[in-house]
């Protein structure tokens, strides 16, 4: 896991609590050794609390915007079940690292 993620982790936890995130996991290059600070984005697998008082779109885009501001780079949020490609699923499974769990 890259140092930028570790440095911002307390703020990530705060944002996740505010937006009723159930689980947030890092995957891809930021979770492996091939992260390129000049061009890599940050890939995250996110699951929201099902009975949240925060509307789904507000939570999704609020989380995306907050994390992009924290990390200073583009963030891709992926919902569980949204990835149908078995090769991409396998890559996510191999590299995923837990950042937050409610």
N, CA, C and O of each residue as an XYZ file, in Angstrom:
408
protein
N       0.850     -1.173      0.000
C       0.000      0.000      0.000
C       0.898      1.240      0.000
O       1.873      1.316      0.748
N       0.554      2.197     -0.846
C       1.402      3.377     -0.986
C       1.297      4.286      0.248
O       0.261      4.319      0.914
N       2.381      5.028      0.548
C       2.396      5.897      1.732
C       1.276      6.945      1.753
O       0.766      7.278      2.823
N       0.895      7.457      0.601
C      -0.176      8.452      0.529
C      -1.469      7.922      1.156
O      -2.171      8.653      1.855
N      -1.773      6.668      0.906
C      -2.989      6.055      1.458
C      -2.873      5.958      2.980
O      -3.797      6.324      3.707
N      -1.740      5.465      3.447
C      -1.528      5.324      4.890
C      -1.603      6.676      5.596
O      -2.190      6.787      6.672
N      -1.012      7.694      4.994
C      -0.993      9.033      5.589
C      -2.410      9.592      5.745
O      -2.713     10.247      6.742
N      -3.261      9.338      4.780
C      -4.616      9.891      4.788
C      -5.654      8.964      5.424
O      -6.836      9.305      5.485
N      -5.228      7.823      5.886
C      -6.177      6.820      6.393
C      -7.123      7.342      7.484
O      -8.315      7.039      7.430
N      -6.644      8.113      8.472
C      -7.592      8.626      9.478
C      -8.696      9.493      8.861
O      -9.840      9.457      9.312
N      -8.353     10.263      7.838
C      -9.342     11.100      7.156
C     -10.296     10.241      6.320
O     -11.482     10.549      6.202
N      -9.763      9.166      5.744
C     -10.594      8.236      4.972
C     -11.649      7.620      5.889
O     -12.818      7.518      5.517
N     -11.239      7.216      7.069
C     -12.167      6.627      8.043
C     -13.270      7.626      8.394
O     -14.445      7.264      8.461
N     -12.891      8.868      8.612
C     -13.868      9.917      8.945
C     -14.900     10.096      7.825
O     -16.100     10.178      8.089
N     -14.430     10.156      6.586
C     -15.328     10.311      5.431
C     -16.241      9.093      5.304
O     -17.436      9.236      5.045
N     -15.684      7.907      5.484
C     -16.481      6.678      5.380
C     -17.596      6.652      6.417
O     -18.721      6.256      6.112
N     -17.297      7.063      7.613
C     -18.324      7.090      8.664
C     -19.421      8.090      8.329
O     -20.606      7.804      8.501
N     -19.024      9.255      7.855
C     -19.991     10.317      7.539
C     -20.934      9.909      6.413
O     -22.110     10.274      6.416
N     -20.409      9.142      5.439
C     -21.201      8.776      4.267
C     -21.753      7.352      4.332
O     -22.218      6.816      3.326
N     -21.701      6.746      5.510
C     -22.297      5.425      5.753
C     -21.719      4.334      4.845
O     -22.450      3.529      4.268
N     -20.403      4.332      4.738
C     -19.717      3.270      4.000
C     -19.635      2.057      4.912
O     -19.260      2.172      6.079
N     -19.982      0.909      4.385
C     -19.869     -0.338      5.143
C     -18.452     -0.896      5.031
O     -17.884     -1.389      6.006
N     -17.888     -0.809      3.813
C     -16.571     -1.404      3.570
C     -15.898     -0.653      2.426
O     -16.541     -0.305      1.435
N     -14.586     -0.404      2.575
C     -13.799      0.250      1.535
C     -12.479     -0.497      1.409
O     -11.747     -0.666      2.384
N     -12.186     -0.945      0.180
C     -10.962     -1.705     -0.060
C     -10.194     -1.108     -1.231
O     -10.770     -0.724     -2.249
N      -8.907     -1.042     -1.062
C      -7.993     -0.584     -2.099
C      -7.629     -1.772     -2.974
O      -7.447     -2.882     -2.474
N      -7.520     -1.541     -4.295
C      -7.016     -2.589     -5.184
C      -6.255     -1.935     -6.322
O      -6.239     -0.710     -6.442
N      -5.634     -2.736     -7.143
C      -4.889     -2.207     -8.282
C      -3.486     -1.764     -7.903
O      -2.922     -2.223     -6.910
N      -2.929     -0.863     -8.710
C      -1.519     -0.494     -8.556
C      -1.213      0.147     -7.206
O      -0.111     -0.033     -6.687
N      -2.146      0.886     -6.624
C      -1.899      1.517     -5.322
C      -1.804      0.486     -4.199
O      -1.278      0.785     -3.127
N      -2.305     -0.715     -4.435
C      -2.220     -1.801     -3.458
C      -1.028     -2.713     -3.737
O      -0.649     -3.539     -2.908
N      -0.449     -2.544     -4.919
C       0.701     -3.372     -5.315
C       1.961     -2.504     -5.373
O       1.986     -1.394     -4.841
N       2.995     -3.020     -6.018
C       4.272     -2.310     -6.129
C       4.418     -1.501     -7.407
O       5.462     -0.880     -7.608
N       3.415     -1.482     -8.282
C       3.584     -0.824     -9.582
C       2.854      0.519     -9.690
O       2.521      0.950    -10.794
N       2.604      1.177     -8.566
C       1.957      2.491     -8.572
C       2.923      3.530     -9.131
O       4.081      3.597     -8.718
N       2.444      4.337    -10.071
C       3.243      5.407    -10.671
C       2.641      6.743    -10.240
O       1.573      7.113    -10.726
N       3.301      7.475     -9.338
C       2.741      8.733     -8.829
C       2.437      9.767     -9.911
O       1.610     10.654     -9.701
N       3.093      9.663    -11.057
C       2.873     10.656    -12.111
C       1.617     10.384    -12.939
O       1.114     11.285    -13.609
N       1.096      9.128    -12.900
C      -0.047      8.850    -13.765
C      -1.095      7.892    -13.198
O      -2.189      7.797    -13.755
N      -0.801      7.193    -12.131
C      -1.752      6.202    -11.603
C      -2.902      6.862    -10.851
O      -2.728      7.873    -10.170
N      -4.083      6.262    -10.994
C      -5.220      6.678    -10.185
C      -5.309      5.733     -8.988
O      -4.465      4.852     -8.817
N      -6.328      5.923     -8.170
C      -6.529      5.067     -7.008
C      -7.850      4.332     -7.197
O      -8.901      4.949     -7.368
N      -7.781      3.011     -7.164
C      -8.947      2.153     -7.382
C      -9.454      1.638     -6.041
O      -8.693      1.098     -5.238
N     -10.744      1.814     -5.815
C     -11.346      1.414     -4.551
C     -12.639      0.642     -4.780
O     -13.453      0.994     -5.633
N     -12.802     -0.404     -4.008
C     -14.030     -1.193     -3.992
C     -14.839     -0.689     -2.798
O     -14.348     -0.706     -1.669
N     -16.070     -0.242     -3.035
C     -16.857      0.364     -1.963
C     -18.219     -0.308     -1.829
O     -18.874     -0.643     -2.816
N     -18.616     -0.491     -0.585
C     -19.948     -1.009     -0.269
C     -20.556     -0.074      0.777
O     -19.948      0.192      1.813
N     -21.750      0.417      0.497
C     -22.436      1.325      1.409
C     -23.411      0.560      2.292
O     -23.866     -0.528      1.939
N     -23.726      1.146      3.449
C     -24.739      0.578      4.332
C     -26.071      0.561      3.577
O     -26.449      1.575      2.991
N     -26.784     -0.559      3.578
C     -28.022     -0.646      2.795
C     -29.153      0.244      3.309
O     -29.983      0.692      2.517
N     -29.204      0.505      4.588
C     -30.300      1.285      5.168
C     -29.868      2.700      5.533
O     -30.370      3.279      6.496
N     -28.948      3.246      4.771
C     -28.399      4.565      5.065
C     -29.427      5.668      4.840
O     -30.286      5.571      3.964
N     -29.321      6.713      5.645
C     -30.174      7.894      5.459
C     -29.618      8.814      4.372
O     -30.295      9.745      3.937
N     -28.387      8.550      3.938
C     -27.767      9.344      2.876
C     -28.177      8.742      1.529
O     -27.964      7.551      1.305
N     -28.764      9.541      0.624
C     -29.137      9.016     -0.695
C     -27.929      8.411     -1.413
O     -26.811      8.911     -1.291
N     -28.163      7.336     -2.158
C     -27.083      6.567     -2.789
C     -26.180      7.419     -3.676
O     -24.957      7.337     -3.564
N     -26.753      8.226     -4.544
C     -25.920      9.048     -5.433
C     -25.119     10.079     -4.657
O     -23.962     10.345     -4.983
N     -25.719     10.652     -3.647
C     -25.015     11.625     -2.810
C     -23.836     10.963     -2.098
O     -22.751     11.538     -2.018
N     -24.050      9.766     -1.586
C     -22.983      9.042     -0.900
C     -21.861      8.682     -1.870
O     -20.686      8.881     -1.561
N     -22.216      8.154     -3.042
C     -21.217      7.725     -4.023
C     -20.360      8.905     -4.482
O     -19.132      8.859     -4.398
N     -21.012      9.959     -4.966
C     -20.248     11.093     -5.488
C     -19.603     11.914     -4.377
O     -18.550     12.516     -4.585
N     -20.220     11.943     -3.208
C     -19.595     12.605     -2.064
C     -18.311     11.914     -1.664
O     -17.312     12.568     -1.364
N     -18.335     10.578     -1.659
C     -17.141      9.806     -1.334
C     -16.063     10.013     -2.387
O     -14.901     10.245     -2.053
N     -16.440      9.930     -3.641
C     -15.480     10.114     -4.735
C     -14.802     11.481     -4.645
O     -13.577     11.575     -4.723
N     -15.592     12.528     -4.483
C     -15.035     13.884     -4.410
C     -14.158     14.074     -3.176
O     -13.093     14.685     -3.265
N     -14.590     13.561     -2.036
C     -13.812     13.706     -0.803
C     -12.475     12.980     -0.906
O     -11.446     13.505     -0.481
N     -12.490     11.773     -1.469
C     -11.247     11.008     -1.588
C     -10.312     11.617     -2.625
O      -9.097     11.616     -2.430
N     -10.849     12.130     -3.708
C     -10.000     12.798     -4.702
C      -9.335     14.033     -4.097
O      -8.177     14.322     -4.396
N     -10.052     14.752     -3.258
C      -9.469     15.914     -2.585
C      -8.384     15.481     -1.595
O      -7.334     16.117     -1.514
N      -8.627     14.416     -0.852
C      -7.639     13.917      0.112
C      -6.365     13.429     -0.563
O      -5.258     13.732     -0.117
N      -6.533     12.669     -1.644
C      -5.386     12.046     -2.300
C      -4.753     12.921     -3.374
O      -3.619     12.676     -3.783
N      -5.471     13.932     -3.832
C      -4.941     14.810     -4.865
C      -4.784     14.135     -6.210
O      -3.901     14.485     -6.994
N      -5.642     13.167     -6.474
C      -5.611     12.454     -7.755
C      -6.958     11.798     -8.008
O      -7.811     11.737     -7.122
N      -7.137     11.311     -9.220
C      -8.398     10.680     -9.610
C      -8.618      9.386     -8.823
O      -7.689      8.615     -8.583
N      -9.869      9.176     -8.434
C     -10.272      7.970     -7.712
C     -11.354      7.271     -8.522
O     -12.314      7.903     -8.965
N     -11.197      5.976     -8.712
C     -12.227      5.151     -9.345
C     -12.888      4.314     -8.260
O     -12.222      3.546     -7.565
N     -14.207      4.469     -8.118
C     -14.973      3.681     -7.151
C     -15.716      2.580     -7.879
O     -16.394      2.831     -8.875
N     -15.589      1.363     -7.382
C     -16.253      0.204     -7.972
C     -17.143     -0.414     -6.904
O     -16.719     -0.616     -5.765
N     -18.370     -0.710     -7.282
C     -19.318     -1.338     -6.366
C     -19.208     -2.865     -6.500
O     -18.975     -3.367     -7.599
N     -19.373     -3.603     -5.400
C     -19.348     -5.062     -5.493
C     -20.412     -5.548     -6.477
O     -21.531     -5.035     -6.495
N     -20.069     -6.503     -7.263
C     -21.002     -7.054     -8.236
C     -21.035     -6.314     -9.556
O     -21.631     -6.803    -10.516
N     -20.407     -5.141     -9.631
C     -20.426     -4.356    -10.869
C     -19.418     -4.872    -11.891
O     -19.558     -4.618    -13.087
N     -18.415     -5.586    -11.428
C     -17.375     -6.097    -12.324
C     -17.777     -7.485    -12.798
O     -17.890     -8.415    -12.001
N     -17.989     -7.615    -14.086
C     -18.420     -8.890    -14.667
C     -17.265     -9.662    -15.311
O     -17.325    -10.884    -15.449
N     -16.222     -8.939    -15.700
C     -15.085     -9.566    -16.368
C     -14.314    -10.426    -15.363
O     -13.840     -9.904    -14.354
N     -14.176    -11.740    -15.618
C     -13.504    -12.616    -14.656
C     -12.027    -12.287    -14.452
O     -11.489    -12.534    -13.373
N     -11.365    -11.736    -15.462
C      -9.951    -11.368    -15.323
C      -9.795    -10.156    -14.408
O      -8.879    -10.098    -13.587
N     -10.689     -9.204    -14.557
C     -10.669     -8.024    -13.686
C     -11.042     -8.435    -12.262
O     -10.438     -7.960    -11.300
N     -12.028     -9.311    -12.127
C     -12.410     -9.809    -10.802
C     -11.223    -10.488    -10.117
O     -10.981    -10.279     -8.928
N     -10.495    -11.293    -10.870
C      -9.333    -11.995    -10.312
C      -8.255    -11.007     -9.882
O      -7.623    -11.189     -8.841
N      -8.042     -9.958    -10.683
C      -7.048     -8.937    -10.335
C      -7.448     -8.213     -9.051
O      -6.606     -7.948     -8.192
N      -8.719     -7.900     -8.926
C      -9.206     -7.245     -7.706
C      -8.986     -8.156     -6.505
O      -8.503     -7.707     -5.465
N      -9.332     -9.418     -6.640
C      -9.176    -10.375     -5.537
C      -7.717    -10.514     -5.101
O      -7.428    -10.623     -3.909
N      -6.807    -10.510     -6.064
C      -5.380    -10.676     -5.750
C      -4.795     -9.475     -5.012
O      -3.926     -9.639     -4.155
N      -5.261     -8.278     -5.334
C      -4.591     -7.086     -4.807
C      -5.367     -6.336     -3.721
O      -4.828     -5.393     -3.142
N      -6.590     -6.716     -3.432
C      -7.419     -5.919     -2.517
C      -6.866     -5.881     -1.095
O      -6.394     -6.878     -0.548
N      -6.950     -4.657     -0.514
C      -6.483     -4.411      0.852
C      -7.552     -3.597      1.583
O      -8.009     -2.571      1.079
N      -7.938     -4.047      2.739
C      -8.983     -3.381      3.510
C      -8.499     -2.027      4.030
O      -7.434     -1.936      4.641
N      -9.286     -0.978      3.786
C      -9.007      0.355      4.326
C      -9.969      0.708      5.455
O      -9.593      1.378      6.417
N     -11.217      0.248      5.329
C     -12.230      0.599      6.319
C     -13.325     -0.462      6.337
O     -13.729     -0.973      5.293
N     -13.794     -0.782      7.529
C     -14.967     -1.649      7.694
C     -15.751     -1.137      8.888
O     -15.189     -0.896      9.957
N     -17.052     -0.973      8.698
C     -17.920     -0.472      9.780
C     -18.137     -1.560     10.814
O     -18.836     -1.341     11.803
